[in-house]
Amino acid sequence: MNFPDLARLLTRRRFFGRSATSVAGALGAMSLADTAVPLAVATGGGDDRPRPHHSAKARRVISLHMEGGPSQLDLFDYKPRLHERYDEDLPDSVRNGQRLTGMTSGQKRFPIAPSMFRFKRWNNGGDGAWISELMPHLGSVAHELCIVRSMHTEAINHEPAITFAQTGTQQPGRPSLGAWCSYGLGSDNRDLPTFVVMITQGFGNMQALAARFWGNGFLPSEHQGCKLRSSGDPVLFLRDPDGVSRQDRRAMLDLVAAFAEREAARTLDPEIQARLAQQEMAYRMQMSVPDLTDLSDEPESTFALYGEESRQPGTFASSCLLARRLAERGVRFVQLYMRGWDQHGNLPAEMRKQCAAVDRPIAALITDLRRRGMLDETLVTWGGEFGRTVYSQGGLSHTNYGRDHHPRCFTVWMAGGGVRPGITHGETCDYGYNIVRDPVSVHDLHATMLHLLGFDHERLVYRHQGRDFRLTDVFGNVVQELLA
């Protein structure tokens, strides 16, 4: 094929492609005009932005995801009577044919493994939340916590369960919770991304964390999470190459922008504008990120609160301190991952290390936000992708056991941001295996979080490929009992 023929072919393809897009856009506009309830909608080819549907309690989110599935039975769901059933087989009537993972489906026995850790009842004069001895610092701020012991999820393995927890679906490629919040809330600081991610390595079995867990999916790319690295430059290519001055960098961006604007006018491709915005953000981050990560302006009292590990980049304590600094600077969604909670064996030893790494920093973060008058407008969440079984995987002794994945019930908690403080919601059975009161699904949790941020989860939607998508799909209810 010669060049003129190729040029005509490309022109013809572009004509039909753009015509189809225009027709789809027109039909989408007609369908929206016929909608009885106004929606917060943006189309894939427009600049429309949603507006809050009601007054928000929270302006930002700090999400603490314990990757691997922490054992609720060893941390928050106190079952003292299980000690009377030590090493008994879990009754079939309790398990009731539950789908098991390939790691325990071949077990001949399912021996009950009571937690070897002591529990204490915190706040309200001893009439409050039961929290394990592994989390004493968290116990000291139990009056701030809204604990949900009746969470349940759809997935039984890590990859789909984390995908579901972060995007509202097990299908890869959808926007993450942080991206939805970025899209809905917009930027409060033009020099930093609206969505920032930090990862801490744990001490046990660590699952892979895919970048799509903080991806933007079909939302504009400006809403994807920006991962801060734990060593070297916090963000890749933050510094200009040797021999390139900041003035040279500015001139290069201006030239690229001029060409990109011409291309955008010709193709009407919204991603061109998104790429330009990201390039400009990267330029401004060359100044803002070093200021963010320079802790020299923090008083010694801060390090006394968070612990000495907060001085070391990459630790969970350091990430919690940076989360507070990001929140101060207007970042809308901060996602902290702590890996290593997948304890199929040697659970007691590994959980001691995991909890020692997160307990003090989490309590410090809540205390710090409260002291600075920020907690009421900051929603802090903690949880994993699922819980752990009451029966032991493999061998069992009084001092050592492991637990398999358990999606039927697990615990999350929230603090600040308009939730009811000092309460425990939901209840599990005597075996800590099934929910018996007030179940809360992942969709319910997402709907409640969006409500606190000022959005009706049914109306915060995005038009993509002819369909209105939302974080909660066609599910989810706001859990009114969790609201202050």
C-alpha positions as CSV (number, residue, x, y, z in Angstrom):
1,M,0.0,0.0,0.0
2,N,1.4,3.4,-1.0
3,F,1.4,6.4,1.3
4,P,-1.5,8.3,-0.2
5,D,-3.7,5.2,0.1
6,L,-2.6,4.7,3.7
7,A,-3.4,8.3,4.5
8,R,-6.9,8.0,3.0
9,L,-7.5,4.8,5.0
10,L,-6.4,6.4,8.3
11,T,-8.6,9.4,7.5
12,R,-11.6,7.2,6.8
13,R,-11.0,5.2,10.0
14,R,-10.8,8.4,12.0
15,F,-14.0,9.7,10.4
16,F,-16.0,6.7,11.4
17,G,-14.4,6.4,14.8
18,R,-15.1,10.0,15.6
19,S,-18.6,9.8,14.2
20,A,-19.4,6.7,16.4
21,T,-18.1,8.6,19.4
22,S,-20.3,11.6,18.6
23,V,-23.4,9.4,18.1
24,A,-22.7,7.6,21.4
25,G,-22.2,10.9,23.2
26,A,-25.4,12.3,21.8
27,L,-27.4,9.2,22.8
28,G,-25.8,9.3,26.3
29,A,-26.8,13.0,26.6
30,M,-30.4,12.0,25.6
31,S,-30.5,9.2,28.1
32,L,-29.3,11.5,30.9
33,A,-31.9,14.1,29.9
34,D,-34.6,11.5,30.5
35,T,-33.3,10.5,33.9
36,A,-35.7,11.4,36.7
37,V,-33.0,11.7,39.4
38,P,-30.0,14.0,38.5
39,L,-26.8,12.1,38.5
40,A,-23.2,13.1,39.1
41,V,-22.0,11.9,35.7
42,A,-18.9,12.5,33.5
43,T,-18.6,11.0,30.1
44,G,-15.4,9.6,28.7
45,G,-15.0,12.5,26.4
46,G,-16.0,15.5,28.6
47,D,-14.8,17.7,31.4
48,D,-17.9,17.4,33.6
49,R,-17.1,16.9,37.2
50,P,-19.4,15.6,39.9
51,R,-20.6,17.8,42.7
52,P,-21.4,16.5,46.3
53,H,-24.9,15.5,46.8
54,H,-25.1,16.5,50.4
55,S,-23.0,18.1,53.2
56,A,-19.9,16.0,53.7
57,K,-18.5,15.0,57.1
58,A,-15.1,14.0,55.8
59,R,-12.8,15.9,53.4
60,R,-10.2,13.2,53.0
61,V,-9.5,9.5,53.6
62,I,-6.5,7.6,55.1
63,S,-6.9,4.0,54.3
64,L,-4.8,1.4,56.1
65,H,-4.9,-1.9,54.3
66,M,-3.4,-4.9,56.0
67,E,-2.6,-7.0,53.0
68,G,-3.0,-10.8,53.6
69,G,-6.0,-10.8,55.8
70,P,-5.3,-10.2,59.6
71,S,-6.9,-12.7,62.0
72,Q,-9.9,-11.0,63.6
73,L,-10.0,-13.8,66.2
74,D,-6.6,-12.7,67.5
75,L,-7.2,-9.0,67.4
76,F,-10.8,-7.8,67.8
77,D,-13.4,-10.6,67.9
78,Y,-13.0,-12.0,71.4
79,K,-14.2,-15.6,71.9
80,P,-13.1,-16.7,75.4
81,R,-15.4,-19.8,75.3
82,L,-13.4,-21.3,72.5
83,H,-10.8,-22.4,75.0
84,E,-13.3,-25.0,76.2
85,R,-13.3,-26.4,72.7
86,Y,-9.6,-26.4,72.1
87,D,-8.6,-29.0,69.4
88,E,-12.2,-30.1,68.9
89,D,-13.3,-30.5,65.3
90,L,-15.3,-27.6,64.0
91,P,-18.9,-28.9,63.6
92,D,-20.1,-29.5,60.1
93,S,-23.3,-27.5,61.0
94,V,-21.1,-24.4,61.5
95,R,-19.0,-24.8,58.4
96,N,-22.1,-25.8,56.4
97,G,-20.3,-26.8,53.3
98,Q,-18.3,-23.5,53.0
99,R,-16.0,-23.3,50.0
100,L,-12.4,-23.8,51.2
101,T,-9.0,-22.9,49.7
102,G,-6.8,-25.5,48.2
103,M,-4.6,-25.2,51.3
104,T,-7.1,-26.7,53.7
105,S,-9.7,-28.5,51.5
106,G,-7.7,-31.7,51.9
107,Q,-7.5,-31.6,55.7
108,K,-9.1,-34.5,57.5
109,R,-9.7,-32.5,60.6
110,F,-10.5,-28.9,61.3
111,P,-9.3,-28.4,64.9
112,I,-10.5,-25.3,66.7
113,A,-7.7,-23.0,67.6
114,P,-8.6,-20.4,70.3
115,S,-6.5,-17.3,70.4
116,M,-3.5,-17.6,72.7
117,F,-3.5,-13.8,73.3
118,R,-5.2,-12.0,76.2
119,F,-7.9,-9.4,75.5
120,K,-8.8,-6.3,77.4
121,R,-11.9,-4.2,77.3
122,W,-11.0,-0.6,76.6
123,N,-12.8,2.8,77.1
124,N,-15.9,3.9,78.9
125,G,-14.7,2.6,82.3
126,G,-14.0,-0.9,81.0
127,D,-17.3,-1.2,79.2
128,G,-16.0,-0.8,75.7
129,A,-14.3,-2.6,72.8
130,W,-12.4,-5.8,73.3
131,I,-8.9,-5.5,71.8
132,S,-6.0,-7.9,71.9
133,E,-2.9,-7.4,74.0
134,L,-1.1,-7.2,70.7
135,M,-2.6,-3.7,70.1
136,P,-2.3,-1.8,73.4
137,H,-1.6,1.6,71.8
138,L,-4.7,1.2,69.6
139,G,-6.6,0.3,72.8
140,S,-5.7,3.7,74.3
141,V,-7.6,5.4,71.5
142,A,-10.5,2.8,71.4
143,H,-12.9,5.7,72.3
144,E,-12.3,7.0,68.7
145,L,-12.9,3.7,66.9
146,C,-16.0,2.5,65.2
147,I,-15.4,-1.3,65.0
148,V,-17.3,-3.5,62.6
149,R,-17.0,-7.2,63.4
150,S,-19.5,-8.3,60.8
151,M,-17.8,-7.6,57.5
152,H,-18.0,-10.2,54.8
153,T,-16.7,-10.4,51.2
154,E,-17.2,-12.5,48.1
155,A,-13.7,-13.7,47.3
156,I,-11.6,-16.4,49.1
157,N,-8.2,-15.8,47.6
158,H,-6.0,-12.7,47.9
159,E,-5.9,-11.4,44.3
160,P,-9.6,-11.2,43.7
161,A,-10.3,-10.3,47.3
162,I,-7.9,-7.3,47.3
163,T,-9.3,-6.3,43.9
164,F,-12.8,-6.5,45.3
165,A,-11.9,-4.5,48.4
166,Q,-10.2,-1.8,46.4
167,T,-12.4,-1.5,43.3
168,G,-15.8,-3.0,44.3
169,T,-15.5,-5.9,41.9
170,Q,-13.4,-9.0,41.4
171,Q,-12.9,-8.1,37.7
172,P,-9.6,-6.4,37.1
173,G,-9.5,-3.0,35.4
174,R,-12.1,-1.0,37.3
175,P,-11.2,2.3,39.1
176,S,-10.0,1.9,42.6
177,L,-11.7,3.5,45.7
178,G,-9.0,6.1,45.8
179,A,-9.5,7.0,42.2
180,W,-13.2,7.4,42.7
181,C,-12.6,9.7,45.7
182,S,-10.1,11.7,43.6
183,Y,-12.6,12.0,40.8
184,G,-15.4,13.0,43.1
185,L,-13.6,15.4,45.4
186,G,-11.1,17.0,43.1
187,S,-7.8,18.5,44.1
188,D,-7.2,20.5,47.2
189,N,-3.5,21.1,46.4
190,R,-2.3,21.8,42.9
191,D,1.3,20.7,43.7
192,L,0.5,17.2,44.9
193,P,-1.6,14.3,43.5
194,T,-5.0,13.8,45.0
195,F,-4.3,10.1,45.6
196,V,-1.0,8.8,47.1
197,V,0.0,5.2,47.9
198,M,2.8,3.9,50.2
199,I,3.8,0.3,50.8
200,T,5.5,-1.3,53.8
201,Q,7.1,-4.7,53.7
202,G,6.0,-7.0,56.5
203,F,7.4,-10.0,58.3
204,G,5.4,-13.0,57.1
205,N,4.1,-14.5,53.9
206,M,3.7,-11.5,51.5
207,Q,1.4,-11.4,48.5
208,A,2.0,-9.4,45.4
209,L,0.5,-5.9,45.2
210,A,-0.5,-5.0,41.7
211,A,-0.5,-1.4,40.6
212,R,-4.1,-1.8,39.4
213,F,-5.1,-1.9,43.1
214,W,-4.6,1.9,43.0
215,G,-5.3,2.3,39.3
216,N,-7.7,4.7,37.6
217,G,-9.4,2.1,35.4
218,F,-11.6,4.0,32.9
219,L,-11.5,7.3,34.8
220,P,-9.1,9.9,33.5
221,S,-5.5,9.0,34.3
222,E,-5.0,12.0,36.6
223,H,-7.0,10.0,39.2
224,Q,-4.6,7.0,39.5
225,G,-2.6,6.7,42.7
226,C,0.9,8.0,42.8
227,K,3.1,5.6,44.6
228,L,5.8,7.0,46.9
229,R,9.0,4.9,47.0
230,S,10.6,3.9,50.3
231,S,14.2,4.5,49.2
232,G,16.0,6.8,46.8
233,D,13.8,9.5,45.3
234,P,10.2,9.2,46.6
235,V,9.0,9.4,43.0
236,L,11.0,8.2,39.9
237,F,12.6,10.9,37.8
238,L,11.8,13.5,40.4
239,R,15.2,15.2,39.7
240,D,16.1,16.7,36.4
241,P,18.8,14.7,34.5
242,D,22.4,15.9,34.8
243,G,23.0,18.9,32.5
244,V,19.3,19.8,32.4
245,S,18.4,23.0,34.3
246,R,14.9,23.7,35.7
247,Q,14.6,26.4,33.0
248,D,15.4,23.8,30.3
249,R,12.8,21.5,31.8
250,R,10.2,24.3,31.7
251,A,11.0,25.1,28.1
252,M,10.7,21.5,27.1
253,L,7.3,21.2,28.8
254,D,6.0,24.3,27.1
255,L,7.1,23.0,23.7
256,V,5.4,19.6,24.4
257,A,2.3,21.4,25.6
258,A,2.1,23.4,22.4
259,F,2.3,20.3,20.2
260,A,-0.2,18.5,22.5
261,E,-2.7,21.3,22.4
262,R,-2.7,21.2,18.6
263,E,-3.2,17.4,18.7
264,A,-6.0,17.7,21.2
265,A,-7.8,20.2,19.1
266,R,-7.5,17.9,16.1
267,T,-8.4,14.6,17.7
268,L,-10.5,15.7,20.7
269,D,-8.8,13.0,22.8
270,P,-9.3,13.8,26.5
271,E,-6.3,11.7,27.5
272,I,-4.0,14.3,25.9
273,Q,-5.2,16.9,28.4
274,A,-4.8,14.4,31.2
275,R,-1.2,13.7,30.2
276,L,-0.4,17.4,30.0
277,A,-1.9,17.8,33.5
278,Q,0.3,15.0,34.8
279,Q,3.4,16.4,33.3
280,E,2.7,19.8,34.9
281,M,2.0,18.0,38.2
282,A,5.4,16.2,37.9
283,Y,7.1,19.5,37.4
284,R,5.5,21.0,40.5
285,M,6.2,17.9,42.5
286,Q,9.9,18.5,42.0
287,M,9.5,21.1,44.7
288,S,6.5,19.8,46.8
289,V,7.7,16.2,47.3
290,P,11.1,17.0,48.8
291,D,9.3,19.4,51.2
292,L,6.8,16.7,52.1
293,T,9.4,14.1,52.9
294,D,11.8,16.4,54.7
295,L,11.0,15.7,58.4
296,S,13.5,18.2,59.8
297,D,10.6,20.6,60.6
298,E,8.9,18.0,62.9
299,P,9.5,18.5,66.6
300,E,10.9,15.7,68.8
301,S,7.5,15.3,70.3
302,T,6.3,13.9,66.9
303,F,8.9,11.2,66.9
304,A,8.2,10.4,70.5
305,L,4.6,9.9,69.5
306,Y,5.1,7.8,66.4
307,G,8.2,6.0,67.6
308,E,11.8,6.1,66.4
309,E,11.0,4.0,63.4
310,S,9.1,7.0,62.0
311,R,12.6,8.5,61.1
312,Q,13.3,5.6,58.8
313,P,11.8,5.8,55.3
314,G,9.9,2.7,54.3
315,T,8.7,1.8,57.8
316,F,5.0,1.8,58.6
317,A,5.6,4.4,61.2
318,S,7.2,6.7,58.6
319,S,4.3,6.1,56.3
320,C,1.8,7.1,59.0
321,L,3.7,10.3,59.7
322,L,3.8,11.1,56.0
323,A,0.1,10.3,55.7
324,R,-0.6,13.0,58.3
325,R,1.7,15.4,56.4
326,L,-0.1,14.6,53.1
327,A,-3.5,15.2,54.8
328,E,-2.3,18.5,56.0
329,R,-1.4,19.5,52.5
330,G,-4.8,18.7,51.1
331,V,-4.2,15.2,49.5
332,R,-7.7,13.6,49.3
333,F,-6.9,9.9,49.6
334,V,-3.8,8.3,51.2
335,Q,-3.5,4.5,50.9
336,L,-1.1,2.7,53.1
337,Y,-0.4,-1.0,52.5
338,M,1.2,-3.2,55.2
339,R,2.2,-6.6,53.8
340,G,2.7,-9.9,55.6
341,W,-0.6,-10.7,57.3
342,D,-1.1,-14.0,55.4
343,Q,-0.4,-16.3,58.4
344,H,-1.2,-19.9,57.4
345,G,1.4,-21.1,60.0
346,N,3.5,-19.7,62.8
347,L,0.7,-17.1,63.4
348,P,1.6,-16.1,67.0
349,A,5.2,-15.2,66.2
350,E,4.4,-13.4,63.0
351,M,1.5,-11.5,64.4
352,R,3.6,-10.2,67.2
353,K,6.0,-8.7,64.7
354,Q,3.3,-7.3,62.5
355,C,1.3,-5.7,65.4
356,A,4.5,-4.3,66.9
357,A,5.2,-2.5,63.6
358,V,1.7,-1.0,63.2
359,D,0.1,-0.6,66.7
360,R,1.9,2.5,67.9
361,P,2.0,4.4,64.6
362,I,-1.7,3.9,64.0
363,A,-2.6,5.1,67.5
364,A,-0.2,8.0,67.0
365,L,-1.8,8.9,63.7
366,I,-5.3,9.1,65.3
367,T,-3.9,11.1,68.2
368,D,-2.0,13.4,66.0
369,L,-5.0,14.1,63.8
370,R,-7.1,14.8,66.9
371,R,-4.6,17.2,68.4
372,R,-4.4,19.1,65.2
373,G,-8.2,19.4,64.8
374,M,-8.1,17.3,61.7
375,L,-9.7,14.0,62.7
376,D,-13.3,15.1,62.4
377,E,-12.7,15.8,58.7
378,T,-10.4,12.8,58.1
379,L,-11.8,9.3,57.7
380,V,-9.3,6.7,58.8
381,T,-10.1,3.1,57.9
382,W,-8.3,-0.2,58.8
383,G,-8.8,-3.7,57.5
384,G,-7.7,-6.5,55.2
385,E,-9.3,-8.2,52.2
386,F,-10.8,-11.0,54.4
387,G,-10.4,-12.7,57.8
388,R,-9.0,-16.0,59.1
389,T,-10.6,-19.3,60.1
390,V,-11.3,-20.4,63.6
391,Y,-9.8,-23.8,62.8
392,S,-6.0,-24.3,62.5
393,Q,-4.3,-25.0,59.3
394,G,-1.9,-27.9,59.6
395,G,-0.7,-28.7,63.2
396,L,-2.0,-27.2,66.4
397,S,-0.5,-26.5,69.8
398,H,-1.3,-24.0,72.6
399,T,1.5,-21.8,71.4
400,N,1.5,-22.3,67.6
401,Y,-1.1,-22.5,65.0
402,G,-2.1,-21.1,61.6
403,R,-5.3,-20.0,60.0
404,D,-6.7,-20.2,56.5
405,H,-8.5,-17.5,54.5
406,H,-12.1,-16.7,55.7
407,P,-14.4,-14.4,53.7
408,R,-17.6,-15.1,55.8
409,C,-16.7,-12.7,58.6
410,F,-13.9,-10.4,59.5
411,T,-13.3,-7.1,61.3
412,V,-12.6,-3.6,60.0
413,W,-12.7,-0.3,61.9
414,M,-13.0,3.4,61.1
415,A,-12.2,6.6,63.0
416,G,-13.0,10.3,62.6
417,G,-14.7,11.6,59.5
418,G,-18.3,11.5,60.8
419,V,-18.4,7.9,62.1
420,R,-19.8,7.0,65.6
421,P,-16.9,6.8,67.9
422,G,-16.5,4.1,70.6
423,I,-19.0,1.6,69.3
424,T,-18.8,-2.0,68.1
425,H,-21.2,-3.0,65.3
426,G,-22.2,-6.5,64.4
427,E,-21.7,-9.9,65.9
428,T,-20.4,-13.3,64.9
429,C,-21.4,-16.8,66.2
430,D,-19.8,-18.5,69.2
431,Y,-17.2,-19.9,66.9
432,G,-16.4,-16.6,65.2
433,Y,-17.2,-18.3,61.9
434,N,-20.6,-16.9,60.8
435,I,-22.3,-13.5,61.2
436,V,-25.4,-13.6,63.4
437,R,-26.2,-9.9,63.6
438,D,-25.9,-6.8,61.4
439,P,-23.9,-8.0,58.4
440,V,-21.9,-5.4,56.4
441,S,-20.7,-6.1,52.9
442,V,-17.8,-4.5,51.1
443,H,-20.3,-2.6,49.0
444,D,-22.0,-1.4,52.1
445,L,-18.7,-0.1,53.5
446,H,-17.9,1.7,50.2
447,A,-21.4,3.2,50.1
448,T,-21.0,4.5,53.7
449,M,-17.5,5.9,53.0
450,L,-18.8,7.8,49.9
451,H,-21.8,9.1,52.0
452,L,-19.4,10.5,54.6
453,L,-17.5,12.2,51.8
454,G,-20.8,13.9,50.6
455,F,-21.8,11.5,47.8
456,D,-24.8,9.3,47.1
457,H,-23.1,6.1,45.9
458,E,-26.0,5.4,43.5
459,R,-25.5,8.8,41.8
460,L,-21.7,9.1,41.7
461,V,-21.3,7.4,38.3
462,Y,-19.1,7.6,35.2
463,R,-20.2,7.0,31.6
464,H,-18.0,4.4,29.9
465,Q,-18.7,2.4,26.8
466,G,-22.3,3.3,26.9
467,R,-22.9,2.3,30.5
468,D,-23.0,4.3,33.7
469,F,-20.5,2.7,36.1
470,R,-20.3,3.2,39.9
471,L,-18.0,2.0,42.7
472,T,-20.8,-0.1,44.2
473,D,-22.2,-1.4,40.9
474,V,-25.9,-2.2,41.7
475,F,-25.3,-3.1,45.3
476,G,-24.6,-1.4,48.6
477,N,-26.5,0.4,51.4
478,V,-25.3,3.1,53.7
479,V,-25.0,1.7,57.2
480,Q,-26.8,4.3,59.2
481,E,-25.8,2.8,62.6
482,L,-22.1,3.7,61.8
483,L,-22.8,7.4,61.3
484,A,-22.4,10.0,64.1
